[in-house]
């Protein structure tokens, strides 16, 4: 799948997106910090109630249902064993590693946006400053879901395989 042309395109994608981003640092006075803390304490519970998103467990199983796939199909395609997947199913608070979430997203053939949502529900994201993450983003954008092909692309950059 990764012919020379696609590898050149991948290299260009990574080079384009792997640019350093600098953020301006702002220092707050003691008074500003105190006011900010008071506001945060008052609004914290309301903020959490408004902002809370579905858990990783809820998000994952919603995507599995949406795709009409069986649990076994997904965890096998993701290279997971039954016990690990059972832990995800039975413990709503369980947070798997980032690579596991990525493998599940690829097994489900999720879009980039859906993958971002699944990763976010587990507390992760795909970074534009990490080559591994850029390779995954490239594959998602190109709808490349085959683990062999993805691992080949990762190997091209001397990165560890996904599985």
Secondary structure, DSSP 8 states (H G I E B T S, - for coil): ---HHHHHHHHHHHHHH------------HHHHHHHHHHHHHHHHHHHHHH----HHHHHHHHHHHHT--HHHHHHHTT--HHHHHHHHH-TT----HHHHHHHHHHTT--HHHHHHHHHHTT----TT-HHHHHHHHHHHTT---HHHHHHHHHHTT-----
